[in-house]
Amino acid sequence: MSKPAAPPPTTTHLCAQRATLLASIDELKASLGRIDEQLIALGAGRYADDSGQHVFTVVAASLGSPGKVTFALTAEHETLARELAGDAFPDLFARLVTYEPKDGFADRCDVVLTPAKARKLIDLCTVIGKPTSAKAAHVRG
């Protein structure tokens, strides 16, 4: 004789199971966080278990650079920048979604433009105090 099929779980049973699983996940996340803190305290590098099958990399924190001078060209200033740069525009800017000054922008302006146009174009694109994003130390793998 065959065994009768089990009745479908009730909503209260499903909710209880879900709550139990969520609590387990929270406990596991907390344990993982404590282990990551201990690995981070060891410093940047690669760490493995005895088998070498489980390798984790600790990535060191990086600091932002508040006060760093960078250059940017907004869409509203593109026409003026094109006028100032003239034929040198493609040598000074890389086309992305908008234009971004290339590496060495300020030095190159001084070479390919008149001093007055170079000064105006550099002023137009200068962004002071734009911090680069800092990243916290973390474990990968």
C-alpha positions as YAML, in Angstrom:
chain: A
units: angstrom
residues:
- id: 1
  name: MET
  ca: [0.00, 0.00, 0.00]
- id: 2
  name: SER
  ca: [1.33, 3.47, -0.89]
- id: 3
  name: LYS
  ca: [1.91, 6.15, 1.62]
- id: 4
  name: PRO
  ca: [-0.54, 9.08, 1.37]
- id: 5
  name: ALA
  ca: [0.92, 12.37, 0.08]
- id: 6
  name: ALA
  ca: [1.89, 14.87, 2.76]
- id: 7
  name: PRO
  ca: [-0.40, 17.87, 3.00]
- id: 8
  name: PRO
  ca: [1.04, 21.11, 1.61]
- id: 9
  name: PRO
  ca: [2.80, 23.27, 4.20]
- id: 10
  name: THR
  ca: [0.74, 25.96, 5.84]
- id: 11
  name: THR
  ca: [1.61, 29.63, 5.55]
- id: 12
  name: THR
  ca: [2.48, 29.73, 9.25]
- id: 13
  name: HIS
  ca: [4.90, 26.82, 8.75]
- id: 14
  name: LEU
  ca: [6.50, 28.52, 5.73]
- id: 15
  name: CYS
  ca: [6.83, 31.81, 7.62]
- id: 16
  name: ALA
  ca: [8.41, 30.05, 10.60]
- id: 17
  name: GLN
  ca: [10.93, 28.27, 8.32]
- id: 18
  name: ARG
  ca: [11.77, 31.53, 6.58]
- id: 19
  name: ALA
  ca: [12.31, 33.33, 9.89]
- id: 20
  name: THR
  ca: [14.63, 30.53, 11.05]
- id: 21
  name: LEU
  ca: [16.64, 30.71, 7.82]
- id: 22
  name: LEU
  ca: [16.93, 34.51, 8.02]
- id: 23
  name: ALA
  ca: [18.22, 34.26, 11.59]
- id: 24
  name: SER
  ca: [20.78, 31.67, 10.44]
- id: 25
  name: ILE
  ca: [21.88, 33.92, 7.59]
- id: 26
  name: ASP
  ca: [22.35, 36.85, 9.98]
- id: 27
  name: GLU
  ca: [24.44, 34.67, 12.31]
- id: 28
  name: LEU
  ca: [26.56, 33.43, 9.40]
- id: 29
  name: LYS
  ca: [27.09, 36.99, 8.10]
- id: 30
  name: ALA
  ca: [28.21, 38.11, 11.57]
- id: 31
  name: SER
  ca: [30.65, 35.16, 11.80]
- id: 32
  name: LEU
  ca: [31.96, 35.89, 8.31]
- id: 33
  name: GLY
  ca: [32.43, 39.55, 9.24]
- id: 34
  name: ARG
  ca: [34.48, 38.60, 12.32]
- id: 35
  name: ILE
  ca: [36.68, 36.27, 10.25]
- id: 36
  name: ASP
  ca: [37.17, 38.96, 7.58]
- id: 37
  name: GLU
  ca: [38.20, 41.45, 10.29]
- id: 38
  name: GLN
  ca: [40.83, 38.99, 11.53]
- id: 39
  name: LEU
  ca: [42.13, 38.38, 7.99]
- id: 40
  name: ILE
  ca: [42.25, 42.13, 7.30]
- id: 41
  name: ALA
  ca: [44.22, 42.60, 10.53]
- id: 42
  name: LEU
  ca: [46.90, 40.29, 9.05]
- id: 43
  name: GLY
  ca: [47.42, 42.81, 6.25]
- id: 44
  name: ALA
  ca: [47.13, 42.83, 2.48]
- id: 45
  name: GLY
  ca: [48.00, 39.59, 0.75]
- id: 46
  name: ARG
  ca: [46.81, 36.13, -0.25]
- id: 47
  name: TYR
  ca: [45.83, 33.58, 2.37]
- id: 48
  name: ALA
  ca: [44.84, 29.94, 1.93]
- id: 49
  name: ASP
  ca: [43.64, 26.99, 3.99]
- id: 50
  name: ASP
  ca: [45.86, 23.91, 4.46]
- id: 51
  name: SER
  ca: [44.59, 22.31, 1.24]
- id: 52
  name: GLY
  ca: [45.30, 25.41, -0.83]
- id: 53
  name: GLN
  ca: [41.85, 25.08, -2.38]
- id: 54
  name: HIS
  ca: [40.35, 28.05, -0.57]
- id: 55
  name: VAL
  ca: [42.41, 31.14, -1.33]
- id: 56
  name: PHE
  ca: [41.34, 34.60, -0.19]
- id: 57
  name: THR
  ca: [42.93, 37.94, -0.96]
- id: 58
  name: VAL
  ca: [42.95, 40.81, 1.50]
- id: 59
  name: VAL
  ca: [42.82, 44.08, -0.38]
- id: 60
  name: ALA
  ca: [44.29, 47.01, 1.53]
- id: 61
  name: ALA
  ca: [42.35, 50.20, 2.11]
- id: 62
  name: SER
  ca: [43.03, 53.05, -0.28]
- id: 63
  name: LEU
  ca: [42.84, 56.66, 0.74]
- id: 64
  name: GLY
  ca: [41.02, 59.32, -1.20]
- id: 65
  name: SER
  ca: [42.81, 62.45, -2.35]
- id: 66
  name: PRO
  ca: [40.91, 65.50, -1.08]
- id: 67
  name: GLY
  ca: [42.18, 68.73, -2.59]
- id: 68
  name: LYS
  ca: [43.59, 66.99, -5.64]
- id: 69
  name: VAL
  ca: [43.43, 69.12, -8.78]
- id: 70
  name: THR
  ca: [41.73, 67.37, -11.67]
- id: 71
  name: PHE
  ca: [40.34, 68.51, -14.98]
- id: 72
  name: ALA
  ca: [36.86, 68.05, -16.41]
- id: 73
  name: LEU
  ca: [34.89, 69.51, -19.29]
- id: 74
  name: THR
  ca: [31.15, 69.88, -18.84]
- id: 75
  name: ALA
  ca: [28.75, 69.79, -21.78]
- id: 76
  name: GLU
  ca: [27.86, 73.44, -21.20]
- id: 77
  name: HIS
  ca: [31.50, 74.47, -21.76]
- id: 78
  name: GLU
  ca: [32.20, 72.22, -24.75]
- id: 79
  name: THR
  ca: [31.58, 74.89, -27.39]
- id: 80
  name: LEU
  ca: [33.88, 77.38, -25.69]
- id: 81
  name: ALA
  ca: [36.54, 74.70, -25.16]
- id: 82
  name: ARG
  ca: [36.36, 73.77, -28.86]
- id: 83
  name: GLU
  ca: [36.74, 77.44, -29.80]
- id: 84
  name: LEU
  ca: [39.72, 77.92, -27.48]
- id: 85
  name: ALA
  ca: [41.46, 74.68, -28.45]
- id: 86
  name: GLY
  ca: [40.74, 74.90, -32.16]
- id: 87
  name: ASP
  ca: [42.44, 72.14, -34.15]
- id: 88
  name: ALA
  ca: [44.19, 70.93, -30.97]
- id: 89
  name: PHE
  ca: [40.86, 69.83, -29.42]
- id: 90
  name: PRO
  ca: [41.29, 66.11, -30.32]
- id: 91
  name: ASP
  ca: [44.83, 66.20, -28.90]
- id: 92
  name: LEU
  ca: [43.58, 67.56, -25.58]
- id: 93
  name: PHE
  ca: [40.32, 65.69, -24.99]
- id: 94
  name: ALA
  ca: [39.16, 62.08, -25.12]
- id: 95
  name: ARG
  ca: [35.57, 61.51, -26.23]
- id: 96
  name: LEU
  ca: [33.56, 59.51, -23.71]
- id: 97
  name: VAL
  ca: [29.94, 60.34, -23.06]
- id: 98
  name: THR
  ca: [31.26, 63.87, -22.94]
- id: 99
  name: TYR
  ca: [34.84, 65.11, -23.17]
- id: 100
  name: GLU
  ca: [37.45, 64.34, -20.56]
- id: 101
  name: PRO
  ca: [40.84, 66.02, -20.63]
- id: 102
  name: LYS
  ca: [43.63, 63.59, -21.47]
- id: 103
  name: ASP
  ca: [46.62, 62.85, -19.21]
- id: 104
  name: GLY
  ca: [49.07, 65.74, -19.38]
- id: 105
  name: PHE
  ca: [46.26, 68.10, -20.43]
- id: 106
  name: ALA
  ca: [47.61, 71.26, -18.79]
- id: 107
  name: ASP
  ca: [51.16, 70.72, -20.06]
- id: 108
  name: ARG
  ca: [49.92, 69.97, -23.57]
- id: 109
  name: CYS
  ca: [47.76, 73.13, -23.60]
- id: 110
  name: ASP
  ca: [50.84, 75.22, -22.96]
- id: 111
  name: VAL
  ca: [52.56, 73.63, -25.98]
- id: 112
  name: VAL
  ca: [49.77, 73.70, -28.57]
- id: 113
  name: LEU
  ca: [47.89, 76.89, -27.66]
- id: 114
  name: THR
  ca: [48.72, 80.54, -27.13]
- id: 115
  name: PRO
  ca: [49.36, 81.36, -23.47]
- id: 116
  name: ALA
  ca: [46.05, 83.28, -23.17]
- id: 117
  name: LYS
  ca: [43.96, 80.48, -24.70]
- id: 118
  name: ALA
  ca: [45.82, 77.83, -22.72]
- id: 119
  name: ARG
  ca: [45.18, 79.69, -19.44]
- id: 120
  name: LYS
  ca: [41.46, 80.16, -20.24]
- id: 121
  name: LEU
  ca: [41.02, 76.52, -21.28]
- id: 122
  name: ILE
  ca: [42.84, 75.22, -18.20]
- id: 123
  name: ASP
  ca: [40.74, 77.48, -15.95]
- id: 124
  name: LEU
  ca: [37.59, 76.31, -17.72]
- id: 125
  name: CYS
  ca: [38.38, 72.65, -17.01]
- id: 126
  name: THR
  ca: [39.99, 72.86, -13.56]
- id: 127
  name: VAL
  ca: [38.18, 71.11, -10.72]
- id: 128
  name: ILE
  ca: [39.74, 71.72, -7.29]
- id: 129
  name: GLY
  ca: [39.01, 69.56, -4.31]
- id: 130
  name: LYS
  ca: [37.36, 66.71, -6.16]
- id: 131
  name: PRO
  ca: [38.17, 63.78, -3.90]
- id: 132
  name: THR
  ca: [38.86, 60.38, -5.34]
- id: 133
  name: SER
  ca: [36.88, 57.67, -3.67]
- id: 134
  name: ALA
  ca: [38.45, 55.86, -0.76]
- id: 135
  name: LYS
  ca: [37.94, 52.14, -0.43]
- id: 136
  name: ALA
  ca: [37.83, 50.16, 2.79]
- id: 137
  name: ALA
  ca: [39.99, 47.09, 3.19]
- id: 138
  name: HIS
  ca: [38.09, 43.95, 2.22]
- id: 139
  name: VAL
  ca: [38.46, 40.24, 1.51]
- id: 140
  name: ARG
  ca: [37.97, 38.81, -1.98]
- id: 141
  name: GLY
  ca: [37.57, 35.23, -2.99]
...
